[in-house]
């Protein structure tokens, strides 16, 4: 067989090489673009918030858990706050969910700091209980001030009422404690003795809270924590041992320099933050106590 015939048979019986498709990547690329487009469409669709429905849902849930307006709760089958009324003006600008965030922030601010003018929106029973508790704390304050004035010591004590109860602050500008010291001065003893009879007649628990300014201490105390705790303990011991207040009604705690009344390092801050607070703890429910600062604001 000739060489030419063999070459011819090899050419006739063989297979041609498959042509390479250099554009196959376009298929995968097109699939990826399609998936991304679908993803963006879904994201766009779920980002559209119906503000009216959001406000209605928020108010309905609030009314269901605690109906502060006197309407029937929606969780009990009533109409509740689902009346179609929007909590924000109809022409309020809304950009995405920014308007909803602003509406929630305003609602939270009003709930955290109720004013006397807004008390008409509060449950009547809760409001009456808060007024009664506020009057009770003011009566205690008046009794303490009377005893202190008799001893001409009223200028040495500062009072305030917060959500915990009545706070009698013994500001330690060298009247109650010397710097870096927990030793009670004679004036401090007189103030505690003047307040003792009134405190002894109360039924409320009393928290003695020691504080210090930001100046570092040295010597006996390693930190302001130990100093503030010792000051609170010394006041507690005086009230229990000399003024005969039941130990089961009183406690002592130190906060160091972590809870200042005046920020900074001014002379006023140094004097005001070096103090001991006698807190007459209100026994009222939390919803009642939350209203006390607004009802007693002077």
C-alpha beads as a LAMMPS data file, in Angstrom:
LAMMPS data file: protein, C-alpha beads

298 atoms
297 bonds

1 atom types
1 bond types

-500.0 500.0 xlo xhi
-500.0 500.0 ylo yhi
-500.0 500.0 zlo zhi

Masses

1 110.0

Atoms # bond

1 1 1 0.000 0.000 0.000
2 1 1 1.356 3.276 -0.967
3 1 1 2.019 5.967 1.514
4 1 1 -0.413 8.235 -0.281
5 1 1 -3.278 5.705 0.186
6 1 1 -2.550 5.346 3.889
7 1 1 -2.664 9.091 4.360
8 1 1 -5.945 9.200 2.487
9 1 1 -7.507 6.562 4.717
10 1 1 -6.372 8.344 7.851
11 1 1 -7.941 11.535 6.630
12 1 1 -11.199 9.806 5.679
13 1 1 -11.627 7.789 8.911
14 1 1 -10.535 10.549 11.404
15 1 1 -12.588 13.384 13.078
16 1 1 -12.120 17.036 12.580
17 1 1 -11.078 19.049 15.674
18 1 1 -14.053 20.848 17.337
19 1 1 -14.076 24.603 16.919
20 1 1 -13.422 26.450 20.255
21 1 1 -16.232 28.848 21.334
22 1 1 -14.448 31.924 22.680
23 1 1 -17.733 33.726 23.537
24 1 1 -19.092 31.151 26.063
25 1 1 -18.422 33.547 28.971
26 1 1 -21.178 35.823 27.672
27 1 1 -23.784 33.273 28.753
28 1 1 -22.581 33.256 32.372
29 1 1 -22.241 37.017 32.372
30 1 1 -25.809 37.444 31.101
31 1 1 -27.093 35.123 33.852
32 1 1 -25.256 37.121 36.512
33 1 1 -26.644 40.432 35.224
34 1 1 -30.159 38.984 35.251
35 1 1 -29.805 37.812 38.857
36 1 1 -28.447 41.207 39.974
37 1 1 -31.311 43.008 38.269
38 1 1 -33.835 40.767 40.056
39 1 1 -32.072 41.398 43.381
40 1 1 -32.225 45.176 42.967
41 1 1 -35.887 45.014 42.018
42 1 1 -36.651 43.039 45.198
43 1 1 -34.612 45.434 47.365
44 1 1 -36.366 48.427 45.831
45 1 1 -39.755 46.853 46.376
46 1 1 -39.214 46.048 50.080
47 1 1 -37.711 49.490 50.773
48 1 1 -40.963 51.258 50.047
49 1 1 -42.632 51.827 53.449
50 1 1 -46.239 52.883 53.778
51 1 1 -45.911 55.527 56.481
52 1 1 -49.601 55.588 57.367
53 1 1 -49.689 51.831 57.879
54 1 1 -46.474 51.986 59.907
55 1 1 -47.878 54.676 62.215
56 1 1 -51.132 52.755 62.609
57 1 1 -49.286 49.532 63.460
58 1 1 -47.053 51.291 65.986
59 1 1 -49.966 52.999 67.727
60 1 1 -52.039 49.825 67.727
61 1 1 -49.284 47.863 69.450
62 1 1 -48.773 50.658 71.974
63 1 1 -52.473 50.778 72.724
64 1 1 -52.630 47.000 73.074
65 1 1 -49.942 46.840 75.733
66 1 1 -50.776 50.012 77.588
67 1 1 -53.738 52.115 76.572
68 1 1 -52.702 55.557 77.748
69 1 1 -55.471 57.457 75.932
70 1 1 -58.523 55.703 77.367
71 1 1 -59.477 54.061 74.052
72 1 1 -60.401 50.404 73.913
73 1 1 -57.373 48.235 73.280
74 1 1 -57.086 46.798 69.771
75 1 1 -55.912 43.510 71.282
76 1 1 -59.361 43.170 72.881
77 1 1 -61.167 43.419 69.542
78 1 1 -61.901 47.130 69.678
79 1 1 -61.121 49.734 67.078
80 1 1 -58.272 51.075 69.184
81 1 1 -56.125 53.576 67.319
82 1 1 -56.757 52.069 63.885
83 1 1 -58.848 55.030 62.820
84 1 1 -56.849 55.953 59.750
85 1 1 -55.519 59.101 61.356
86 1 1 -51.845 59.769 60.835
87 1 1 -49.669 60.826 63.758
88 1 1 -47.746 63.219 61.486
89 1 1 -49.020 65.994 59.198
90 1 1 -50.129 64.874 55.752
91 1 1 -47.670 67.239 54.099
92 1 1 -44.717 66.180 56.226
93 1 1 -41.687 65.443 54.006
94 1 1 -40.717 61.815 54.001
95 1 1 -37.485 60.507 52.529
96 1 1 -37.374 56.757 52.784
97 1 1 -37.844 55.888 56.457
98 1 1 -36.396 59.128 57.828
99 1 1 -39.840 60.503 58.605
100 1 1 -40.714 57.400 60.594
101 1 1 -37.533 57.653 62.650
102 1 1 -38.253 61.308 63.447
103 1 1 -41.811 60.465 64.470
104 1 1 -40.609 57.706 66.801
105 1 1 -37.938 59.950 68.317
106 1 1 -40.502 62.643 69.095
107 1 1 -42.879 60.088 70.607
108 1 1 -40.086 58.661 72.779
109 1 1 -39.113 62.124 74.000
110 1 1 -42.650 62.928 75.049
111 1 1 -42.991 59.601 76.865
112 1 1 -39.683 60.028 78.703
113 1 1 -40.359 63.594 79.846
114 1 1 -44.084 64.137 80.366
115 1 1 -45.095 67.697 81.126
116 1 1 -47.999 68.715 83.349
117 1 1 -49.803 69.998 80.254
118 1 1 -49.726 66.519 78.737
119 1 1 -50.994 64.672 81.798
120 1 1 -54.509 64.647 80.333
121 1 1 -53.318 61.823 78.056
122 1 1 -52.260 59.631 80.990
123 1 1 -54.403 56.976 82.617
124 1 1 -56.453 58.808 85.272
125 1 1 -55.743 56.264 88.016
126 1 1 -52.003 56.421 87.357
127 1 1 -52.061 60.205 87.329
128 1 1 -53.972 60.411 90.605
129 1 1 -51.577 57.948 92.238
130 1 1 -48.605 60.000 90.983
131 1 1 -50.095 63.227 92.353
132 1 1 -50.675 61.582 95.715
133 1 1 -47.109 60.242 95.809
134 1 1 -45.694 63.627 94.787
135 1 1 -47.667 65.306 97.592
136 1 1 -46.379 62.709 100.057
137 1 1 -42.758 63.314 99.076
138 1 1 -43.243 67.081 99.264
139 1 1 -44.661 66.655 102.750
140 1 1 -41.566 64.698 103.790
141 1 1 -39.376 67.417 102.286
142 1 1 -41.283 70.123 104.183
143 1 1 -40.867 68.227 107.445
144 1 1 -37.120 67.832 106.924
145 1 1 -36.698 71.485 105.959
146 1 1 -38.593 72.597 109.056
147 1 1 -36.263 70.659 111.356
148 1 1 -33.192 71.914 109.486
149 1 1 -34.357 75.538 109.629
150 1 1 -34.810 75.266 113.357
151 1 1 -31.132 74.383 113.569
152 1 1 -30.207 76.929 110.863
153 1 1 -28.814 74.142 108.718
154 1 1 -31.216 74.257 105.764
155 1 1 -28.637 75.977 103.506
156 1 1 -26.336 72.974 103.887
157 1 1 -28.753 70.534 102.202
158 1 1 -30.226 70.418 98.713
159 1 1 -33.436 68.591 97.840
160 1 1 -34.764 67.218 94.575
161 1 1 -37.390 64.669 93.557
162 1 1 -36.660 62.225 90.758
163 1 1 -38.122 58.940 89.549
164 1 1 -36.674 57.135 92.579
165 1 1 -38.096 59.371 95.265
166 1 1 -36.915 62.271 97.437
167 1 1 -33.177 62.990 97.383
168 1 1 -31.552 64.937 100.216
169 1 1 -28.040 65.832 99.055
170 1 1 -25.359 66.507 101.654
171 1 1 -22.959 68.545 99.534
172 1 1 -19.522 68.035 101.030
173 1 1 -17.923 71.453 100.504
174 1 1 -15.949 70.954 103.733
175 1 1 -19.238 71.066 105.699
176 1 1 -19.772 67.304 105.878
177 1 1 -16.378 65.857 104.891
178 1 1 -12.878 67.178 104.465
179 1 1 -11.189 66.467 101.121
180 1 1 -10.152 62.796 100.763
181 1 1 -11.788 62.044 104.125
182 1 1 -14.844 60.074 105.239
183 1 1 -14.848 61.454 108.773
184 1 1 -18.109 63.247 109.549
185 1 1 -17.687 66.850 110.688
186 1 1 -19.638 68.183 113.702
187 1 1 -21.930 70.041 111.279
188 1 1 -22.657 66.803 109.428
189 1 1 -23.647 65.150 112.693
190 1 1 -26.032 68.017 113.491
191 1 1 -27.689 67.769 110.052
192 1 1 -28.204 64.017 110.409
193 1 1 -29.521 64.387 113.959
194 1 1 -31.988 67.053 112.800
195 1 1 -33.249 64.813 109.976
196 1 1 -33.165 61.630 112.037
197 1 1 -36.588 61.862 113.774
198 1 1 -38.393 62.508 110.481
199 1 1 -36.538 59.713 108.716
200 1 1 -37.225 57.318 111.586
201 1 1 -40.999 57.757 111.275
202 1 1 -41.061 56.912 107.579
203 1 1 -41.887 53.502 106.156
204 1 1 -39.844 53.898 102.952
205 1 1 -36.452 52.329 102.408
206 1 1 -33.493 54.732 102.497
207 1 1 -30.470 54.485 100.228
208 1 1 -27.284 56.267 101.327
209 1 1 -25.223 56.985 98.213
210 1 1 -21.656 58.253 98.437
211 1 1 -20.033 60.283 95.648
212 1 1 -16.614 61.842 95.020
213 1 1 -15.221 64.385 92.590
214 1 1 -12.692 63.518 89.903
215 1 1 -9.605 64.483 91.914
216 1 1 -7.474 61.385 92.624
217 1 1 -7.074 60.319 96.224
218 1 1 -4.038 59.116 98.085
219 1 1 -3.169 57.624 101.425
220 1 1 -5.852 55.489 103.056
221 1 1 -8.029 55.074 99.951
222 1 1 -6.803 53.462 96.755
223 1 1 -9.530 55.016 94.580
224 1 1 -12.578 57.255 94.791
225 1 1 -14.711 54.106 94.920
226 1 1 -13.450 53.251 98.389
227 1 1 -13.692 56.879 99.510
228 1 1 -17.319 57.311 98.366
229 1 1 -18.351 53.955 99.844
230 1 1 -16.785 54.830 103.202
231 1 1 -18.555 58.194 103.279
232 1 1 -21.905 56.485 102.659
233 1 1 -21.128 53.922 105.354
234 1 1 -20.250 56.590 107.917
235 1 1 -23.568 58.364 107.300
236 1 1 -25.436 55.065 107.580
237 1 1 -23.730 54.176 110.855
238 1 1 -24.587 57.568 112.341
239 1 1 -28.259 57.255 111.377
240 1 1 -28.497 53.684 112.690
241 1 1 -26.353 53.938 115.807
242 1 1 -27.212 57.474 116.989
243 1 1 -30.555 58.316 115.374
244 1 1 -32.002 54.804 115.813
245 1 1 -33.160 54.199 112.248
246 1 1 -33.844 50.504 111.679
247 1 1 -30.978 48.815 109.878
248 1 1 -33.442 46.811 107.793
249 1 1 -34.646 50.049 106.153
250 1 1 -31.313 51.502 105.150
251 1 1 -28.447 50.642 102.802
252 1 1 -25.144 52.227 101.733
253 1 1 -23.458 52.286 98.323
254 1 1 -20.533 54.138 96.726
255 1 1 -20.491 55.487 93.170
256 1 1 -17.014 57.002 93.089
257 1 1 -16.833 59.885 90.612
258 1 1 -19.062 58.187 88.025
259 1 1 -22.277 60.155 88.706
260 1 1 -21.411 63.852 88.895
261 1 1 -24.094 66.516 89.232
262 1 1 -21.831 69.130 87.629
263 1 1 -19.442 68.220 84.810
264 1 1 -15.886 69.468 84.598
265 1 1 -13.229 70.512 87.085
266 1 1 -14.531 73.898 88.184
267 1 1 -14.664 74.873 91.843
268 1 1 -18.421 74.320 91.808
269 1 1 -17.994 70.848 90.304
270 1 1 -15.364 69.888 92.849
271 1 1 -17.624 70.912 95.748
272 1 1 -20.971 69.718 94.404
273 1 1 -19.812 66.271 93.303
274 1 1 -18.162 65.545 96.658
275 1 1 -21.400 64.616 98.388
276 1 1 -23.608 61.989 99.992
277 1 1 -27.224 61.575 98.866
278 1 1 -29.941 60.292 101.215
279 1 1 -32.557 58.863 98.873
280 1 1 -35.996 58.172 100.351
281 1 1 -37.087 55.479 97.915
282 1 1 -40.654 55.702 96.711
283 1 1 -42.611 52.482 97.001
284 1 1 -45.007 53.421 94.181
285 1 1 -45.201 51.420 90.928
286 1 1 -42.783 52.362 88.171
287 1 1 -45.488 53.975 86.011
288 1 1 -46.303 56.280 88.925
289 1 1 -42.691 57.083 89.760
290 1 1 -41.932 58.007 86.149
291 1 1 -44.339 60.957 86.501
292 1 1 -42.824 62.350 89.698
293 1 1 -40.146 64.617 88.153
294 1 1 -42.715 66.368 85.919
295 1 1 -45.272 66.757 88.715
296 1 1 -42.739 68.187 91.185
297 1 1 -40.777 70.391 88.812
298 1 1 -40.299 73.844 90.301

Bonds

1 1 1 2
2 1 2 3
3 1 3 4
4 1 4 5
5 1 5 6
6 1 6 7
7 1 7 8
8 1 8 9
9 1 9 10
10 1 10 11
11 1 11 12
12 1 12 13
13 1 13 14
14 1 14 15
15 1 15 16
16 1 16 17
17 1 17 18
18 1 18 19
19 1 19 20
20 1 20 21
21 1 21 22
22 1 22 23
23 1 23 24
24 1 24 25
25 1 25 26
26 1 26 27
27 1 27 28
28 1 28 29
29 1 29 30
30 1 30 31
31 1 31 32
32 1 32 33
33 1 33 34
34 1 34 35
35 1 35 36
36 1 36 37
37 1 37 38
38 1 38 39
39 1 39 40
40 1 40 41
41 1 41 42
42 1 42 43
43 1 43 44
44 1 44 45
45 1 45 46
46 1 46 47
47 1 47 48
48 1 48 49
49 1 49 50
50 1 50 51
51 1 51 52
52 1 52 53
53 1 53 54
54 1 54 55
55 1 55 56
56 1 56 57
57 1 57 58
58 1 58 59
59 1 59 60
60 1 60 61
61 1 61 62
62 1 62 63
63 1 63 64
64 1 64 65
65 1 65 66
66 1 66 67
67 1 67 68
68 1 68 69
69 1 69 70
70 1 70 71
71 1 71 72
72 1 72 73
73 1 73 74
74 1 74 75
75 1 75 76
76 1 76 77
77 1 77 78
78 1 78 79
79 1 79 80
80 1 80 81
81 1 81 82
82 1 82 83
83 1 83 84
84 1 84 85
85 1 85 86
86 1 86 87
87 1 87 88
88 1 88 89
89 1 89 90
90 1 90 91
91 1 91 92
92 1 92 93
93 1 93 94
94 1 94 95
95 1 95 96
96 1 96 97
97 1 97 98
98 1 98 99
99 1 99 100
100 1 100 101
101 1 101 102
102 1 102 103
103 1 103 104
104 1 104 105
105 1 105 106
106 1 106 107
107 1 107 108
108 1 108 109
109 1 109 110
110 1 110 111
111 1 111 112
112 1 112 113
113 1 113 114
114 1 114 115
115 1 115 116
116 1 116 117
117 1 117 118
118 1 118 119
119 1 119 120
120 1 120 121
121 1 121 122
122 1 122 123
123 1 123 124
124 1 124 125
125 1 125 126
126 1 126 127
127 1 127 128
128 1 128 129
129 1 129 130
130 1 130 131
131 1 131 132
132 1 132 133
133 1 133 134
134 1 134 135
135 1 135 136
136 1 136 137
137 1 137 138
138 1 138 139
139 1 139 140
140 1 140 141
141 1 141 142
142 1 142 143
143 1 143 144
144 1 144 145
145 1 145 146
146 1 146 147
147 1 147 148
148 1 148 149
149 1 149 150
150 1 150 151
151 1 151 152
152 1 152 153
153 1 153 154
154 1 154 155
155 1 155 156
156 1 156 157
157 1 157 158
158 1 158 159
159 1 159 160
160 1 160 161
161 1 161 162
162 1 162 163
163 1 163 164
164 1 164 165
165 1 165 166
166 1 166 167
167 1 167 168
168 1 168 169
169 1 169 170
170 1 170 171
171 1 171 172
172 1 172 173
173 1 173 174
174 1 174 175
175 1 175 176
176 1 176 177
177 1 177 178
178 1 178 179
179 1 179 180
180 1 180 181
181 1 181 182
182 1 182 183
183 1 183 184
184 1 184 185
185 1 185 186
186 1 186 187
187 1 187 188
188 1 188 189
189 1 189 190
190 1 190 191
191 1 191 192
192 1 192 193
193 1 193 194
194 1 194 195
195 1 195 196
196 1 196 197
197 1 197 198
198 1 198 199
199 1 199 200
200 1 200 201
201 1 201 202
202 1 202 203
203 1 203 204
204 1 204 205
205 1 205 206
206 1 206 207
207 1 207 208
208 1 208 209
209 1 209 210
210 1 210 211
211 1 211 212
212 1 212 213
213 1 213 214
214 1 214 215
215 1 215 216
216 1 216 217
217 1 217 218
218 1 218 219
219 1 219 220
220 1 220 221
221 1 221 222
222 1 222 223
223 1 223 224
224 1 224 225
225 1 225 226
226 1 226 227
227 1 227 228
228 1 228 229
229 1 229 230
230 1 230 231
231 1 231 232
232 1 232 233
233 1 233 234
234 1 234 235
235 1 235 236
236 1 236 237
237 1 237 238
238 1 238 239
239 1 239 240
240 1 240 241
241 1 241 242
242 1 242 243
243 1 243 244
244 1 244 245
245 1 245 246
246 1 246 247
247 1 247 248
248 1 248 249
249 1 249 250
250 1 250 251
251 1 251 252
252 1 252 253
253 1 253 254
254 1 254 255
255 1 255 256
256 1 256 257
257 1 257 258
258 1 258 259
259 1 259 260
260 1 260 261
261 1 261 262
262 1 262 263
263 1 263 264
264 1 264 265
265 1 265 266
266 1 266 267
267 1 267 268
268 1 268 269
269 1 269 270
270 1 270 271
271 1 271 272
272 1 272 273
273 1 273 274
274 1 274 275
275 1 275 276
276 1 276 277
277 1 277 278
278 1 278 279
279 1 279 280
280 1 280 281
281 1 281 282
282 1 282 283
283 1 283 284
284 1 284 285
285 1 285 286
286 1 286 287
287 1 287 288
288 1 288 289
289 1 289 290
290 1 290 291
291 1 291 292
292 1 292 293
293 1 293 294
294 1 294 295
295 1 295 296
296 1 296 297
297 1 297 298
